[in-house]
Amino acid sequence: MDSPAPQTSTPTAAREVFQLMRDGRARTKAEIAELTSLARSTVSARLDLLLSAGLLVPVGEAASTGGRPPLRFALNAASYAVLAVDLGASHAAVAIVDLAGEVLDEVTVSSDITEGPKPVLDRVTGLARRLLANQGLTPDAVAGIGVGVPGPVEHSTGRPANPPIMPGWHDFDIPAYLGVTFPVPVLVDNDVNVMALGEHTTRWPETSDLLYVKVATGIGSGIISNRRLVRGALGSAGDLGHVQVSGRGEDVACRCGNLGCLEAVAAGPAIAKELSESGLTIESPQDVVAAVERGEVEAVRAVREAGRAIGSVLATCVSLLNPSVVVVGGSMSATGEYLLAGIREVVYRRSLPLATHQLRIVSSPLHGREALVGAAAMVLEDVLSPRSVDALIERRSRASA
Ligand SMILES: [Zn+2]
C-alpha cells in the first residue's frame, strides 16, 4: 500500500507526475491515479508539491461523471521563463520565452562576434535584463538559457572549439560567464544545430528524420535523426562545407587549404565572386539575392548551378540518413526556388527511389528566426526534463523556506 508522501521529499515521483501533465496525458487527480497506480492521497501530495513550486496551475473543472466535477491542472507556462540567445557574425538576438514556448519579447542588435566573448556576452546580459524588466520579471524568473553561436561548440561543456570566425572564443566557458548573472543551466550549440531544432520544433514536430541545411557565408547542416539532434563525437557532425565536390569547381581553392570544397564552390561569397568575375557589378551575397530578385539571367543560372553542387553532396546525405524533409535555410535561401530547383534536380536524380519516395525539399520560412526559436526549444527540453523539474521544485522550496 502506497502511503502519502511527505511534502518536501518525493521529487522523484512528482517529476513523473509533471511529465504526465506536461504532455497532456493526464489532467485530473483521477487520471493521474489511473495512469500511475498511485493512491489518491499520494497523487494529492505530489500535485501539492508541483502546485507550490508553481509548475502546475488549476485550470477549471473537468466534465463530471456524477457528483462534484474534478479539478483540472495544466502546465503553468508563466511560472518561469527561459532566455534564447542567437549570436551571429554581426548580430546578437535575445528572446524571453515562457515554458509553453511562447516568445514574450525579443530584440536584435548589431554585435560584432570578433569583439570577443566578454563584451558580446555582457551585451547579451544587458539585453536580457531589459527584456525581463519590460515583462516585470527579475533574473530569478529565468530557469535556463539556450545559446546558438556561429562556430563549433563542445555541447557538453558549452565551450567553443577552435571557431574560425570567433577569435578569442576558443575554450571560453560561456555557461560560467552567463551563470554569474543567471545561475541556471546554460546550453550552447552551434547555430546550424540550433536552427535544425527550431525548424523541427515549430514546423515539423511529427517528422522523425530531418536535415536542415544552412547556405550563407558557409554551408553546414544540422541532422535530426529519430527525433534527436546528431552531434557526432566532437560536435562536428553535419559540417558539409568542406566536403569535396566532383566535376565543376574541383580545382577551386578553399580557405581551409583544400581544393573543391562545397563552400568554395556554392556558398554566397563563391557565387558573388563568380558573377563579379564574369563582369556583373556584384560584390556580396546580398547583391546576388538582389540580382536574382530582379531576374538577372546570369545570377539565376549561377544560383541554380550552386544548388546542383549542394545537391550532389546532399544526395549522399540523403542516402546515408534517409530524411523525410530537407529544409534549406540561411541567407542564400532568399533566392527561393532557383537554389531549391538545382538541389532537387541532383538529389532526385542521384538518390535511389526508396530514399526520395516521400522526401520533401523545402526552404525555411522562418527568415533568420530559426536560431532563436531553436535555442528556446533546446533549453525548454532541458528545463522541463524530469531532472530539471526536481531542481526547480527544490529551488522554490528553498526560496520559500
Ligand atoms: Zn574547405
Residues whose N, C-alpha, C, O or C-beta is under 5 A from the ligand:
A	BS01	ZN	G241 H242 C254 R255 C256 N258 C261
